[in-house]
Structure formats: structure tokens, C-alpha cells
Amino acid sequence: MTQSELYHTLALMQVEGVGDVIAKKLIQHFGNAEEVFASNKSQLQKIDGIGSVLIKNLQDKSVFTKVETELQFIAKENISTTYFQEENYPERLKHCYDSPVLMFQAGNIDIQNRRIISIVGTRQITSYGMEFTKKLIEEIAPLNPIIVSGFAYGVDIYAHQIAMDCGLQTIGVLAHGLNQIYPKTHKKYMAKMELNGGFFTEFWSSSNPDKENFIKRNRIVAGISEATIVVESAEKGGSLVTANLANDYNRDVFAVPGRITDKYSQGCNNLIKTQRANLLSSAADLVYILNWEINSKARKDNNAIQKQLFISLTEEEQLIYDYLQKTGKEMMDIIALECNFPIYRISSILLNMELKGVVRPLPGKMFEVV
């Protein structure tokens, strides 16, 4: 967007009573924010939902004085913007009625035509949650998804860390401006994240991490992604708000089950019990429900590697490989039965074998040796 468009869009965001929904309605009616301010009272009165108080606020030019400071900050810190009518705006977020008109970003973010998932959960992550998160991200890493979270304590920052360790792009959605970081202890992760990924926020540099901002932040986490995964959550918590928002946006939601006595599994178990989330026991569940194709670059890269190197199989994988060598092809349920594996385990093993390039899926949940 041009400097003039940015200037007037920022000004519109400062008008009292103009939120994202009203702002988009005004922009879509007049074409851009500059034309909104150039409009007269009679023109504004024709728009449904625009009353006399809001019309008066739109005619208050004092909002422009606040814009100059923010523009200086944007220029000084080399901050990029993404506008809801531009191609670089997250595609899935465009379809959320209350998505931000404008977001600020830092780092090297590339979200076009990419698989994007959000991983959220309690700030009090347990060893169970850490183990599952690590295994999940490592298993889907060959599919090169973008991992989104809120850069908070617990599940959020752990998901960002594992994504970085796996060489995946990861994005933190912030509840404050880009002039600070919350929590401050996470500042040490910023530089590495910005190399491959970075940060989104809708908040100005004058915004602090106030409680209400985290709720607004959560709608971006839910809306930007193909699916939201809740790893651990108590009976109440911000991650459950994110899950509910994802459901409202018609996104897939997954929850990691836990023991009924575990405090930080109660929220996940309730999501599953009330059918507001799919049960997630392994990466294979995610790949299957989201219908992610593995026969693209991930499989080609793995096949190229395996042609040069000896394929290392675990005992479980070797057992399945030997069985399929004899049978030629077989249904997943039959493989589980004949090889004496529980069904939830067989899907994960077959996914790993598929990524190694030793088996391939066929229609009807059939598998065969490559």
C-alpha cells in the first residue's frame, strides 16, 4: 500500500467506535480509507450501521496527530504491514469477518500457499505435553508446515522452539506492539525466529500487553491457520478460547487427550467429549483428517535420499515391512491385527514409513511396499 493509504488507514483505526468490522465496511463502500475521511455526512448516513455519533467521530481530525508518531516508528524499525485487501495478507484470515484491517510484521514471513497450523496450550506445560509436542512437530517436519503460536510461556514457546530446531518457519502472534516483547525472558528467541518466520501483531507501538489484547490476539492465531491444536489445557484457559474461535471460523480443531485426573488435560478431554475437537494421538491423525498429500516434495526428497543411503527401520517398521513384502498390499486395520499393533499406533508407524519412502498409501486405507 502507498504511504498515503497507510496514513489514512492508521487514522481510521484510531477513530473511536471504528473497529475492524466497521472499518472494513467503510473501506469497501468508499474504496479506501482516504475516501472515507473525504466523505460527507449524507454519504455516511446511507451506510447501514453508521450512526450520528460515529459520523461525528469520523469528522474529528485530531486522530491524524496520533498517526505521525506511529509512522515514524514503522519507518525507523523497518516494520512491514499487511493490509486485508492485499495479496500478502494471510488468505485464511481474510475470510474471518472480524480479522484485523491492518497487521504489522517483523522478520521473514512467507505464508503464501503454505500449510499452517497453530499449536496452543497451558503456560504450565508438563513433561507429557513437551514430549507430545516435540514428537508431533518432528514427525510433520518433512511436510514443511508453518507453526503458529502466541509466544507465551509453556506450550507456545516450546512449540516455537521445536519448530526452529526442525528448521520450520514459525510465527508468533503478539498481544502488544513491536516495540517490546512479552514475556521479556523470551526476547532471546526473537532473532532466531525472525530468520525464518517472525511476528504478527495488530497493535501499535503504544499498546501494552493488556488482558483484553490477548483475547484479540487469539482470534488471529485461530483464523490464520488451517487447524488449531490444543496440547494441554486446564478446564478454563486462553487456549480453549482459541479453540472456540477456530470452531467459529470453521477450522479443524484437535486436542491431545490425557488422564481424567490430570489438571492440564481436563480442557482437552472436554473439547473431545463435547465434539468440539478431534482426538489427536499422533501426527498421522493430523495428516489424515486434514487430507495432507505426502506425495509431493516431501516424498520426492525422502526418496532421493533413500536411494543413496541404507534405509534404517525400527523393529516395528521392519515387522510391518516384512509383512507387506509377503502380502503385497493390505488394509491398515488388517496390518494392525496381523502385526499385533493397536490401531492408534499403526497409523503413526505407517506415516513414518511413508515419509521414509518405503511404503505408500492406496485408496481404501490400503498400503503397499514401494
Buried (B, 14 or more C-beta within 10 A) or exposed (E): BEEEBBBBBBBBBBBEEBEBEBBBBBBEBBEBBBBBBEBEEEBBEEBEEBEEEBBEBBEEEEBBEBBEEBEEBBEEEEBBBBBBBEEBBBBBBEEBEBBBBBBBBBBEBEBEEEBBBBBBBBBBBBEBBBEBBBBBBBBBBBBBBBBBBBBBBBBBBBBBBBBBEBEBBBBBBBBBBBBEBBEEEBEEBBEBBBEBBBBBBBBBBEBEBEEEBBBBBBBBBBBBBBBBBBBBBBEEBBBBBBBBBBBBBEBBBBBBBBEEEBBBBBBBBBBBEEEBBBBBBBBBBBBBBBEBEBEEEBBEBBBEEBEEEEBEBEEBBBBBBEBBEEBEBBEBEBBBEBBEBEEEBBBBBBBBBBBBBBBBBEEEBBBBBE
